[in-house]
C-alpha cells in the first residue's frame, strides 16, 4: 500500500466520530477494514477481506458482500482479472 494512503488512514483515525476505515483495493477483490475498538483505540492490523467476505459497518447500518463493490468492473468478469 502506498505511503500516502497510510498517512490518510492515520489522519482519519484522529477524527473521534470515525468508527470504520475501509481501504478497497483496485487491483484485486480485497479490502482492509479498520474498526475502532470499544476503548477508542484502533487495532494494530486491519481485518483483511477477500471476495467471499462481507463488509459490516454496523454503526451506519451497512452490510454487504465485498464482491458487489466490484460488480461493474473488469475484476468481476471471469477470466479478465
N, C-alpha and C positions, 0 to 999 in steps of 0.2 A: 504494500500500500504506500502511496506517495506521502512524503513528509507533510505536505500542506494539508492533506486530508486528516492526518493525525492531529495537527495543530488545531484544525477546526473542531474535531471531537473534543479536545481539551477545552476549547472556548465554550462550546455548547454545554459541556458538563458543569461549567461555573454558573449557569442560569438555574436558579433554585426551582423553578417550575418545570424544568425539563425532566421527564421521567424515563424516556427511552431515546436512544440514538440508534438508528438503523443505517448501516452502510451497505448499500446494494451494489454488487459488482456489475460491471458492464461487459466482462469478457467470458463469464460463465454464470450459470444459475446458482448463485450463492450470495449470502449476506452475513454480516456480523451484527448481532443485536446486543447492545449495552442496555442494561436495565438498572436504574438506581435502586440501591438496597434500602431496606427499612430504616437503617441508621443514617441515611442520606448520602452514604458513600457510593462509589462505583466499583464494580468488580475489576480485578486485575486484568482479566481477559474476557472478551465478549463470548456470547453463545454463538457458535458457528452454525449457520443454517444452510441446508442443501435443498435441492429441488423437491424433495419429498416432505420438507418441513413446513410448518405453519408459522406465520408471523402473528404473535399475540401481543397486542398493546391494550391490555385491559382498562387502563385509566381513561382511554378515549373511546372505548367500545369497538375497537377494530380487531378482527381476527380473519386471516385469510391465507390461502396457500401461497408460498413464495413463488411457485411456478407461474401463478397468474400475473405476477408483476411483469413477466416476460412474454405474455400472451401474443402480442403483436410484433415480436422481434424475431430476428433470424435465429436466436438461441432456442426458441420454442419450436422451430421447424426441424423435424427429424432429418438427420444426415447433413445439415448445414452448419452445425455448431462445431 
